[in-house]
Amino acid sequence: MLGIFFFTVGMTIDVREIARDPLTILALVSGLIAFKAAIIIALSKAFGQSWRVAIETGFLLGPGGEFAFVAIGLAKSLGLIDPVLSSFVLAVTSLTMVLIPALSAAARHINSRVEPTKKIDAALKAPPHEQHKHAIVVGHGRVGKVVTSFLTEHKVPYIATDRDADSVTEDRKNGYEVYFGDATHAAFMIACGIMEAAAVIVTIGSESGVDAIVLGVRKLRPDVLIVARARDTEHARHLYAIGVTDAVPETVEASLQISEAALVGLGIPTGFVIASVHEKRDLFRAELRDAAQGVVREQSQG
């Protein structure tokens, strides 16, 4: 349907408009892209994005969009704008969209000058020390640091990993033993001792990243314990369906912790509160597992 839409819209564009006034067309195409790109780059920076992301987003969204075809076509059919003007604007919009691949390449070229790709310190590429029956903690941000602190406290051997070179460098300066690498790559996980590991704990916040890691680990070790962070209950159900041993939804844990703090503050004995929270957590997990297994059964039957 999208192809038909663009095909029919393209048939309404009068290419003679380009030949009739090429300088005006060129000025409007350049002006539209520059104006929109400037606004989008400014907004991207205001929302805390890097220059690399802001520039590429601005260049990719700077051209006109397909909504212009709908709006201008409707205005023309209702007699709100002149047919000649309509054809002229559609020609400008179409040319800006044709330039998207070139703008993408230009954005990458500019980014290489604005934010040159940082060279990774050779020391970060050192493989982890060989261990057995250890835990592999993927992600050493705020959640990962808490997890590794508990593992250290209970004398559980572990290997902590992170794919952010700057973060790993900073953590090492602060005394943490963290290894740089991408846990979605089988070779890196094998270097971390996945074949001998007792568990894989995924603490990163990216849903797609968690999914990729879980699927990759399951291919290497169908039997290993996998505990993964989930965005919400829907993501947790999905993780159970693709093979995690246990998923921890952020929204559920936040609600349980708030409930625990509130009940203790209201004078309920701490022991009873902790017991009820554990019971509720187990209930949530059972419901999520059952829902995930139901989805898997439906897919296999279908």
N, C-alpha and C positions, 0 to 999 in steps of 0.2 A: 504493500500500500504506500509506503514511503517513496519507493521508486516511481510508482505511478504519479504520486503528488509532484515530485520534482520534474518528472517528464512533462506533465501537463503545464506546470508553471513555466518551464523552460520554453515551451512552444509559444507563450504569450510575450516573450522578450523580443524586442525589435533590435537586432544587432546593428542596424543602420544607425542607431543613436550613438554608438561608439565612434563610428566613422564621421558622423555629422559634426561632433564637437569633442574631439579627443582630449584637448587640454582641460576643458571643464570636467570631463569624466575623470581624468587622472587626478585633478585637484580634489574632487569630491571623494574619490576612493581613498586617497591618502588622508584626507581630513577626517573621514569617518573612522578609519582604522586608528589613527593617532588619537582622536578624541576619546573613543571608547576604551582604547588600551590604557590611556593615562588615568581614566577614572577607575578602571579595574585594578591597575597596579597600585594606585593609592589606597583603595579599599582593602586589597590583599595585605598591604603593609600595616594598615590600621588594625587588621585582625591578627596581626602577629606572624604573618608568613615571611619566609626568607625572601631575599631578592630573587633567588633562582626561581622559586615558585611563583612569585608575583609577576615577574617578567614573562614567564612562559604562559601563565594564565591570561595576562593582558593581551599578548600577541594572538593566542588561540581564540579568545572571545572578542577581540577587536573588530573582526569583520561583521557584516550584517548577518542576521539569522533568518531562518525560514518563516518566522512569524511575520516578517516584513512582507513576504509574498501574500500571506493570507490577509493582512490588514490593508495593504494597498489594493489588492484585488477586490476586496469587499467595498472599499471606498470608491473605487472606479465603477463598480456595478451599481452603486447607489447614487452615482453622479456627484460625489463630493469633491472629486479632484478631476482635473482634465486628463483625458486619455494619453496625450503626449507627455505630460508630466509623469503620469503613472509609468509609462514605458521607460522614461529616462531614469527614474528612481530604481526601477527593477533592474535595469542594466547595471547601475552602480552597485547595487546590493549583490548581484550575481558575480560581478568581477571581484568584489572583496572576498566572497566565499571561495572562488577559484584560487585565490592567493593563500589559502590556509596552509597547505603543505609548505610553501615557501616561507611563510611567517613562522611556522614551527621550527624550520631549520635555522632561520635568523635568530630566533629566541635562544636556541641552544648555542649558537655561535656567540651571542652577546653574553650569555651566562658563563661561558668559558673564560671570558675576559673579566666580567664583574666578580664572579666567585670561582676562581680556578679550583679544579678538583684537587683536594688535599692528598698529598702522598702519605700512605699509611706507613708508620714506623715499622721497620723490619722486626723490631722486638715484639710487636703485637702479634706477629704471625707465628710465634713460637707455639708448638703444639702442647696441649696439657700433659701433665705427668700421668703416667699409667696408673690406673686405680681399678679396684674390683669391688663389686657390690656397693657402688656409690650412687649418689643422686646427681643428675644433670639438671641444673637450674638455668632455664633459658630466659634471659632478660634480667638485668641487674639494676633496674630502676628502684623506685620506692618500695614496691611490692617485693621485688627480688631480694633486696637487702634485708627485709624483715624475715623472709623465708630462710635465707642463709644464716641469719643470726640464730634462729631456732635450731637449724641443723648443727651449727657450731656448739650451741649450748648442750645439745643432746649427743654430741660426739658422733654425728653421722657424717661420713666422708662425702664430699660433693665437689663438683666442678661447676663454677658459675660462668656463663657466657653472655655476650652481648654483641650486637652487630653495629653499635655506634662507636667508632674508633675514638672520638673525643671523650666520650663517657668512660670507656675502658681506660684510657690514659689517665683521666682524672681519678678514677677509682683506685688505680694502681698507686698513684701518688699518695692516696689516703690510706694505703695499707691493705686494700682488698686484693685478693688473688682472683682476677677475672680474666677470661680469655676472649679474644676478639674472633668473631666468625659468624657465619649465617647458618642458623640451625635448620633451615629448609634444605640445605645441601647435605646429601648423604655422606660425602667424604668428610665433612667437618664433624658430623655426629659420630662417625666411626673413629675419628681422631680423638674425640671426647670419651671414647670407650663405651659406646652405646651397646655393643654386643656383650659387655660384662656388667652394665649398669643395673641397679636394682629399681630405679625409678627415674622418670623424666617429669620435671615440674615446670610448666609453661606459665610465666608470669607477665608476658607482654600484653599490651592493651589492644592491639590490632586484631580484629576478628579474622580477617583473611590470613594474617600471619599465623595465628593460633591454628587455624584449620590446616594450613600447609604443613606446619610442623607436626601436628598429630598424624596426618596421613603419611608423611614421610617416615616417622618413627614406627608406625604400625607395619609398614612394609619391611623395615629392618628387624623389628622385634615385636612380633604379634603378642608376646606374653608379658611384656614389661608393664609395670605400673605407670600410668600417665595421669597426672593431676594437672588440670588446666584452668586458667582464669577465664571466665565468661562475662560478656557484657551484661546479659540479662538472661531471663529464663528461656527465652526462645533460642538464644545462642547456646545455652547449656544443653537444651534438648538436642540441638544439632550436633554438638560435640559428643554426646552420648551415642548418637546414631552412627558417627564415623569412628568410634572406638576408644574414647577416653574411659579411664577407670572411674574417675571422679571429676566433675565440673563444679566450679565455685562461682555462681553468679554474683556480680558486684551488688546488684540491687537487693538480692535476698539477704546477703551478709550485712548490708547496711541496715536493713529493716530489723534484722535480728539483734544487731548491736545496739540500735536505738531502743528497742523494746527492753533489752537487758538493763541498760542504763536507767531507763525510766522506772522499771519495776523495782530495782534496787533503791533508787532515789525515793520511791513511794513507801519504802519500809518493808517490802517483801524479803524474806530471808534469802541471802545470796545463793545458798545451796539449792533451794527450790527453783530459783530463777534460772540458774545454770542448767539444771536438769531439764526444765521445760524448754529452754532454748535449744539444747541438744536434741530433744525429742522433736521439736518443730523442724530443725535442720534435717534430721533423718527423714522426716515425712516429706519435706520438699524434694530431697534427693530421690526418694522412692518414686514420687509422682513423675519427676523428670525422666528417670530411667524407664518407667512404664510407658510414658508417652513416646519416648524415642524408640523403644522396642516395637510399639504399635505402628509407628511410621515405617520402620524397616520391614515389618511383616507385610504391610500394605504394598510397599514397593516391590517386594519379592513375589507377591501373589500377582501383582499387575504385570 
